[in-house]
């Protein structure tokens, strides 16, 4: 019996327990990667807190992995870094130097602040763990939140990328709210060779014979062709990695695959890839957290690691080969907005120092 099949027996039992213990069924119907159809709203889910249940939501089996040894805290004005990790653990883009020996940085709420000391960050890849803080994203029937799963998977991807020699920066390094504008500012400042926003999905069309991953690519701007290639490669890798878990009752949208979505102005619909045009970018929905069998699967540390390493493998292939990717599909028309959130309204910046 393979390790994957042994794991499935445990997961099947766990999914039954999770369904039986849920006090209110599916916690939310909000899609995991919400979006904006204008320039003033953003592509995260609403800022409303996730509904409470009668019991504490179960946590993942392990915390997100730590990355490679952190650089020392130094005076940032003396470095050429494009971003920094603040002494309190907040990732910020460095926008310029101040006359008094500090630097101007962008804050998670999209404002500006001054910092003197921090850990300088440079990278050829930027990863974006979607949602965070008061914006939990989609919530599985057993209480697993998208924001925590996104961060755990993103950390595993970072670990694999850096082990392969590709320095990587996260847009958020912990559980705090960060606006869409602030995420895009990190990309704009760092100018990476690839950018991937990691999400998990909700509201599938129905059952599917294989993992229902979907990746969205840019259709506008100089990076559109490479964005499409990146999305096709990541789609290949995540489907291949998750397909080894046999017997899962997968769900999906009927147009699952590597695809695009445009807004009413003909631009890219999802703000996180629209605002990062010029950098090859992909918004990756790795699966459906709202599907109880999948939620049980994603809760395990092993599967989080497998998913993160699949994302990393896709990025490495994109950076080192001319592979075209696959899974490209023509999306069906979507009229329903994907959700609000991601803006800076009522956003409170965490302390930086």
N, C-alpha and C positions, 0 to 999 in steps of 0.2 A: 504493500500500500504506500503510495507516495506521500510525502510530507503535506502536499497541497490537499490530498483527499482526506488525510487524518484531520487537518485543520477544518475542512468542510463539515465533518461530523459535529465538531464542537460548535461551529458557527451556526449550523442548522438548529441545534438545541438552543443556542443563545438567542437566535431570532425569535423562537417560540416564546422564550421567557420574556424577552423585551416586549413582544406584542401583548402578552398577558398582563404585564406590569404597567403598560401605558395607561395613564388616567384619562387621556382625552384624544387618543388616536394620534394622527399626524399633527405635530406641533405647529407647523406653518405650511402654507401653500406658496409662499413667496419664492420665486425662482432664485437660484443661487447667484447667478450673475445678472443682476438687475442692470438697467441701462438708462440712458437718456436719449431723447429725440430732439433735444435742443442744446444750446451751449450753456444753459444756466443750471440744469440739473444733471445728476451724475449717475454712474452705473453701479451702484451698490443697492442693497435692499434698504427698506425704510428704517428710520432710526428708532422705531418703536421697539421696546424691549420684547424678547421672546416670551410667549405665554408661560406662566409658571405652572408647575404640576404639583401633585401632592407629595412627591418625593424629590430629593435632589437628583438632577440629571446625572447619569453615570459618566465618569471621566474616561479618557482614553487610557490604554494600559500603561503607557509610559509618557513622560514629558517629551516635548520636541527635542531632538538631539542637539548637542552643542556643536558648534563649528570648530574649525581649526583654531589654534592658539591665537587669542586676540592680540593685536598690536598694543603697545603701551600707550597710556594717556600722555599726550604731549601738548605743547602749545601749538594750536592749529595754524597760527599766522606764519609759522616757519615751514609749513608743509605745502606741497602742491596737490594735496588730495582734493577730490571733487565732492566728497561726501565724508561724513564722520558719524561715529556712534558717540552720543553724548555721555557724560559720566553717569546719567540715570538710565542709559540703555535705549535712547531714542535715536533712530536713524534720521539724519538731516542732510540736505544738500548744502554745500558751501557756495554761497553766492558772491562773495567778495571779502576783502580785508578791510578792517577799520583802522582809523588813524591811531588808536590807542593800543594796538597790539592784539586785537581780537579778530574775529571773522563774523560776517553776516551770514546767517543760515535761514533756510526755510523751515517753518514749523509744520507739524502734522495737520494743523487747521488751515494752512495756506498763508500764514502771516510771516513776518520776518522778526528775527531776534538776533542778539549778539552772544557769542560764545567765545571763550578763551581756550579752553582745554577740551580734549576729546581723543577718541581713537580714530585716526585717519583711515578712510576706506577708499579703495580703488578697485574697479572690477571691469571685466569684459562682458559680464552677464549681470542683468538685474532681474531678480525674481520678486513677484508681488503676491503675497499671501492675502487673498481677498478678504474684505470685511475687517472686523476688529472692534474691541471696546463695546460700546452700546449698540453696534450694528453686528448682530450675530450671524447674519446670512441665513441660509436654510437650516432647519433643525430637524433631525431625524426623529422617527416615532419613539425611539428609545432615549432621546435627549442629547444625542451627539450634535454639537454645533459645527456648522461649516467653518466658522472662524478658527476654531482650534484645530480642526482637521487640515484646513488649508495651510496653517503655519507649520504643523508637524511634517506634512509632506514637503513643503517648501524647504524646511531645514534639512531634510534628508537629501533633497535635490542639490542644495548648496554643498553639503558635505561631499557628495559624489563628484560634483563639478570641480571643487577645489582639490580633491585627491587626484583628479586627472590633470591639474595644472591650469584651471580656468578660474581666476579670482571672481568671486560673486558677491553682490550686494543685495540685501533684502530691502524692500521698501518699508517694512515694519519688522522689528526684531522681537516683538512681544505683543501682548493683548491690549492694544490701545487704538482709539479711533484715529484714522488718518483719511483726509479728504482725497478725492480723486485728483484735484489740482496738485496736492502735495506729492502724490505718487508720481504723477507725470513730471513734476519739477525735478525729482530725483533722476529720472530717465534723461530729461533734457540736459541736466548738468553733467552727469556721468558719461553720457554718450556711449552706451554699451554696444556691443555687436549683436546682442539679442536680448529681448525682453519677453518674459512669460508671466502672465497673471493666472494664478492657480485658483480654481473654484471647484465646488461640487454642486450638483444640480437638483432640481425638484420639478414637479408637475410633468412627468413623462406622458407620452401618448399611450403607452401600453407595453406589453411584454415584447421582448426582443431576443433573438437567438444568440447574441454575443454581447459583450460589454458595450453600453450605450454612450461611450465617450463622444464628445464633440469639441472641435476646436474652431475658433473664429479668427479670420485673418483680415488684414487691411485691404481695401480695394482702391484707396486714394493715396496719392503721394509717391515719392521716389522709392519707398521701401515696400510697396505693395507686392511685387513679385516675390521678393525674399520672404515677406511675411507669410505668403501663401505656402511657400516651400517649407518654412519652419513649422507651420500648422499641420501640414501633411505628414511630416516626419514625426512630430510629437504624437499625432493620432495613431500612426503605425505602432509606435513603441508602447503607448499605454494600453491599446487593445491587445497587443501580443502579450504584455506582462500580466494583465488581468485575466486573460483567457485560460491561463493554466489552472485557475480555480474552477474546477468542474462542478456542475450541479447547482450553480447559483441561478436563481430565477431573475435574470437580468431584465431591466426595463430601459426604454429609450424613447426619444422622439423618432418618428418614422423617417426623418431626414438626417439621422445621426451621421456624423462624419466630419470632414474638414470643410468648412463652409464660410459664408459671409452673411452679414445683414446690413442693409442700408437704411438710413433715416429718410424722412420726407423731403429733405433737401438733396438727396443723392450722395450724402457723405456716409462714412462708417457710423453705424448706429451706436455701438457700444463705446462709451466715452473713453474707456481705458486704452483702447487701441486707436481711437480717433485722435486723442490728445498726444499720442506718442508716434504719430506719423513721422517718418524720417528715420526711425529705428525699426528694424524687423521685429514685429510684435505678434504675439498670439495670446488670445484669451482661451484657456483650456479648461473645459468642464470635464473632469475626469470620471464622473459617474453620478449616480443618483442617490444622495444621502437620504432622500425621502422614502426609499425602498428598503423595507426592514431587512431583507437578507443581505443587501449591499451594505447597509449601515453596520450590521454585525461584522461583516468582513472588514470594513474600513476602520473599525474600532481597534483592531489588533496592531501592535507595533510592527509585526512582520510585514503586513500588507501596506502600511504607511511607508515603510522603507522601500518596498517593491515599487510602489507608485512613484515615490520621489526619485528613485534611481532610473525609472523609465523616462521621466521627464528629463533628467540629466542626460541620459543616453541620447535622447532625441536632439537636445541642444548641441551636444558634442558632435553628433553626425552632421547637424546643420553647419557647424563652424568648420568642420574638417573635410567634408565631402561635397560633392555636387548633387547628391541624392535629391530627387524631385519630390519625394513623399507620395502618399496615396490616400485613398478614402475620400477624395473630393466629391462633393455632392451638391446638387442644385437645391437650395433651401425652398421650402414652400412659403408662401406669403404669410407674414405675421402682422396682425393688426393690434394685438393686445400689448400695451406698454409692459416692459420687463420690470418696472419698479422704480422707486425713488431712492433717496439717500445718497451718500457719497459727497455731499456738499459740506460747506463750512457753517451752516446755520446752527446756532447754539453750540458750536464746537468749542470745547475748553482744552487748550493746549496743556500737555503734561509739563512738569518742570524739566528743564534741560540740564541744569547744574545744581 
